[in-house]
Amino acid sequence: MSEFFAGIGKIPYEGKDSTNPLAFKYYNPDEVISGKTMKEQLKFALSWWHTMGGDGTDMFGVGTADKTWGETDPTARAKAKVDAAFEIMDKLSIEYFCFHDRDLSPEYGSLAETNAKLDEVTDYIKEKQAQTGFKCLWGTAKCFDHPRYMHGAGTSPSADVFAYAAAQIKKAIESTVKLGGNGYVFWGGREGYETLLNTNMGLELDNMARLMKMSVDYARSIGYKGDFYIEPKP
């Protein structure tokens, strides 16, 4: 395995007077505050989407950071991301990570192929977890960036889209359980309505609630004992 950040060692705590740009000035993992160490108080987690995939693209231009990790094949790139992520976590002493399903592995030609490729990547992550002891803080499903979700996932007027979202969330929950996640997040980035002129708000809210309830019921049925979170957006 190649080192992505060669020449950079483990980032130390050196105190507020340090002039070392690669040192913690205030975060001392061993300092005790209110009966717990900073490490126990602050569960820092690497966010897979921004850290490993975000290339700096905004609505006014193209990406400014190369996040291909030296690979062109999607699965090889996904595994290279894993290597780079665990190297970052080791050097920054970050013991947790969180993810959207499509951050770990992209979408392929069919749901079956997509799920199989995701399994291949999560198998690789589990190997890294066994080697390092790093943990998954939470996982979620990326039910917002694909064009199918232009009118929402749980609130989509299309039964086909609702069903696809349910299948995607099912697999994301399985992946979260597989990686030992402490939590599962619902983030409705595209949920809502475009105009009240043709929207039955009660029906859409009931549908979104139905999707969440089915997800929770399924997670419990496969032994998930963690928490569920709803991430609100305006």
C-alpha positions as CSV (number, residue, x, y, z in Angstrom):
1,M,0.0,0.0,0.0
2,S,1.4,3.4,-1.0
3,E,1.6,6.3,1.4
4,F,-0.5,9.2,0.3
5,F,0.8,11.8,2.7
6,A,4.5,10.9,2.7
7,G,6.7,13.0,5.0
8,I,3.9,13.8,7.4
9,G,4.0,11.9,10.6
10,K,1.5,11.6,13.4
11,I,0.3,15.1,14.4
12,P,1.3,15.8,18.0
13,Y,-0.1,18.1,20.7
14,E,2.5,20.9,21.3
15,G,0.4,23.6,23.1
16,K,-0.8,27.0,22.2
17,D,2.7,28.5,21.9
18,S,3.9,26.0,19.2
19,T,4.8,27.4,15.8
20,N,4.5,24.0,14.1
21,P,1.7,24.2,11.6
22,L,1.3,20.4,11.8
23,A,0.7,20.3,15.6
24,F,-2.4,20.6,17.8
25,K,-2.4,23.8,19.8
26,Y,-5.4,23.2,22.0
27,Y,-6.5,19.7,21.6
28,N,-4.7,17.4,24.0
29,P,-6.3,14.0,23.9
30,D,-5.0,13.1,27.3
31,E,-6.0,16.2,29.2
32,V,-8.8,15.5,31.7
33,I,-11.8,17.9,31.6
34,S,-14.8,17.3,33.9
35,G,-13.7,13.8,34.7
36,K,-13.0,12.7,31.1
37,T,-10.1,13.1,28.7
38,M,-10.6,15.3,25.7
39,K,-10.4,12.1,23.6
40,E,-13.4,10.7,25.5
41,Q,-15.3,14.0,25.3
42,L,-14.8,14.7,21.6
43,K,-15.5,11.9,19.2
44,F,-13.9,13.5,16.1
45,A,-14.9,11.7,12.9
46,L,-13.7,11.8,9.4
47,S,-16.5,12.7,7.0
48,W,-16.0,10.5,3.9
49,W,-17.9,12.8,1.5
50,H,-15.9,16.1,2.0
51,T,-12.6,14.6,3.0
52,M,-12.3,11.8,0.5
53,G,-14.6,12.9,-2.3
54,G,-15.1,16.6,-2.3
55,D,-13.1,18.2,-5.1
56,G,-14.0,21.8,-4.4
57,T,-16.7,22.1,-7.1
58,D,-19.2,24.9,-6.7
59,M,-22.1,26.2,-8.8
60,F,-19.7,28.7,-10.5
61,G,-16.9,26.4,-11.6
62,V,-15.2,23.1,-11.7
63,G,-13.3,21.2,-9.0
64,T,-10.0,22.5,-7.8
65,A,-8.8,19.4,-5.9
66,D,-7.9,16.0,-7.4
67,K,-9.7,13.3,-5.4
68,T,-9.2,10.5,-7.8
69,W,-6.4,9.1,-5.5
70,G,-4.4,8.0,-8.5
71,E,-7.0,5.6,-9.8
72,T,-9.4,5.5,-12.8
73,D,-11.3,2.3,-12.1
74,P,-14.2,3.1,-9.8
75,T,-13.6,0.1,-7.4
76,A,-9.9,0.6,-7.3
77,R,-10.5,4.3,-6.6
78,A,-12.9,3.4,-3.8
79,K,-10.3,1.2,-2.2
80,A,-7.6,3.8,-2.6
81,K,-9.9,6.2,-0.7
82,V,-10.1,3.7,2.1
83,D,-6.3,3.5,2.3
84,A,-6.0,7.3,2.2
85,A,-8.8,7.8,4.8
86,F,-7.3,5.4,7.3
87,E,-3.9,7.1,6.8
88,I,-5.5,10.4,7.6
89,M,-7.3,9.1,10.6
90,D,-4.1,7.5,11.9
91,K,-2.0,10.7,11.5
92,L,-4.6,12.9,13.0
93,S,-5.6,10.5,15.7
94,I,-9.2,10.4,14.5
95,E,-10.8,7.2,15.6
96,Y,-14.2,7.5,13.9
97,F,-15.5,8.0,10.4
98,C,-19.0,8.6,8.9
99,F,-20.3,8.0,5.4
100,H,-23.0,8.1,2.8
101,D,-23.3,4.8,0.9
102,R,-22.3,6.4,-2.4
103,D,-19.2,8.0,-0.8
104,L,-17.8,4.6,-0.2
105,S,-18.7,3.2,-3.6
106,P,-20.4,4.8,-6.6
107,E,-23.6,3.7,-8.4
108,Y,-23.3,1.2,-11.2
109,G,-25.6,0.0,-13.9
110,S,-28.0,-1.9,-11.6
111,L,-28.9,-1.9,-8.0
112,A,-27.6,-5.5,-7.7
113,E,-24.2,-4.5,-9.1
114,T,-24.1,-1.4,-7.0
115,N,-24.8,-3.4,-3.9
116,A,-22.2,-6.0,-4.8
117,K,-19.5,-3.4,-5.3
118,L,-20.4,-1.7,-2.1
119,D,-20.0,-5.0,-0.3
120,E,-16.6,-5.4,-1.8
121,V,-15.5,-2.0,-0.4
122,T,-17.1,-2.5,3.0
123,D,-15.3,-5.8,3.3
124,Y,-12.0,-3.9,2.7
125,I,-13.0,-1.3,5.3
126,K,-13.6,-4.1,7.8
127,E,-10.1,-5.4,7.2
128,K,-8.8,-1.9,7.9
129,Q,-10.9,-1.6,11.1
130,A,-9.5,-4.9,12.3
131,Q,-6.0,-3.6,11.8
132,T,-6.5,-0.2,13.4
133,G,-9.4,-0.3,15.8
134,F,-11.0,2.7,14.1
135,K,-14.8,2.8,14.3
136,C,-17.8,3.9,12.3
137,L,-19.7,6.7,14.0
138,W,-22.7,6.7,11.7
139,G,-23.8,5.9,8.1
140,T,-26.6,7.1,5.8
141,A,-28.0,6.7,2.3
142,K,-27.3,9.3,-0.3
143,C,-30.8,9.7,-1.5
144,F,-30.4,13.1,-3.0
145,D,-27.7,13.6,-5.6
146,H,-29.0,11.3,-8.4
147,P,-31.5,12.9,-10.8
148,R,-34.2,10.3,-9.8
149,Y,-34.4,12.2,-6.5
150,M,-35.2,15.6,-8.0
151,H,-38.6,15.5,-6.3
152,G,-37.4,13.8,-3.1
153,A,-37.1,10.2,-1.9
154,G,-39.7,9.5,0.7
155,T,-41.8,12.5,-0.6
156,S,-41.3,11.7,-4.3
157,P,-44.7,11.5,-6.2
158,S,-43.2,8.4,-8.0
159,A,-43.8,5.1,-6.4
160,D,-40.8,3.7,-8.3
161,V,-38.5,6.3,-6.8
162,F,-39.9,5.7,-3.3
163,A,-39.2,1.9,-3.8
164,Y,-35.7,2.6,-5.0
165,A,-35.0,4.8,-2.0
166,A,-36.3,2.1,0.3
167,A,-34.0,-0.4,-1.3
168,Q,-31.0,2.0,-1.1
169,I,-31.7,2.8,2.5
170,K,-32.0,-0.9,3.3
171,K,-28.5,-1.6,2.0
172,A,-27.1,1.5,3.7
173,I,-28.4,0.3,7.0
174,E,-26.9,-3.2,6.4
175,S,-23.5,-1.5,5.6
176,T,-23.7,0.6,8.8
177,V,-24.5,-2.5,10.9
178,K,-21.7,-4.4,9.1
179,L,-19.2,-1.6,10.0
180,G,-20.3,-1.4,13.6
181,G,-21.9,2.1,13.3
182,N,-23.1,3.7,16.4
183,G,-25.8,5.6,14.6
184,Y,-27.9,5.8,11.4
185,V,-28.8,9.2,9.9
186,F,-31.9,10.2,7.9
187,W,-31.1,13.3,5.8
188,G,-33.8,14.4,3.4
189,G,-31.7,16.6,1.2
190,R,-34.3,16.6,-1.6
191,E,-37.5,16.0,0.5
192,G,-40.2,18.6,0.3
193,Y,-42.3,20.2,-2.5
194,E,-41.8,22.5,-5.4
195,T,-45.2,24.1,-5.3
196,L,-48.3,23.8,-3.1
197,L,-50.5,24.0,-6.2
198,N,-50.1,20.3,-6.9
199,T,-48.8,18.9,-3.6
200,N,-50.7,16.9,-1.1
201,M,-48.6,17.7,1.9
202,G,-50.3,15.3,4.2
203,L,-49.7,12.4,1.9
204,E,-46.1,13.3,1.3
205,L,-45.4,13.6,5.0
206,D,-47.1,10.3,5.7
207,N,-45.0,8.7,3.0
208,M,-41.8,10.0,4.4
209,A,-42.8,8.9,7.9
210,R,-43.6,5.4,6.4
211,L,-40.2,5.2,4.8
212,M,-38.5,6.1,8.1
213,K,-40.6,3.7,10.1
214,M,-39.9,0.8,7.8
215,S,-36.2,1.6,7.9
216,V,-36.2,1.6,11.7
217,D,-38.2,-1.7,11.9
218,Y,-35.8,-3.3,9.4
219,A,-32.7,-2.2,11.2
220,R,-34.0,-3.6,14.5
221,S,-34.9,-6.9,12.8
222,I,-31.3,-7.4,11.7
223,G,-29.9,-6.7,15.2
224,Y,-29.1,-3.0,15.0
225,K,-29.1,-1.5,18.5
226,G,-27.8,2.0,17.8
227,D,-29.5,5.3,17.6
228,F,-31.3,7.0,14.7
229,Y,-30.8,10.7,13.9
230,I,-32.8,13.1,11.7
231,E,-30.6,15.8,10.2
232,P,-32.9,18.8,9.5
233,K,-32.3,21.2,6.7
234,P,-34.1,24.5,6.0
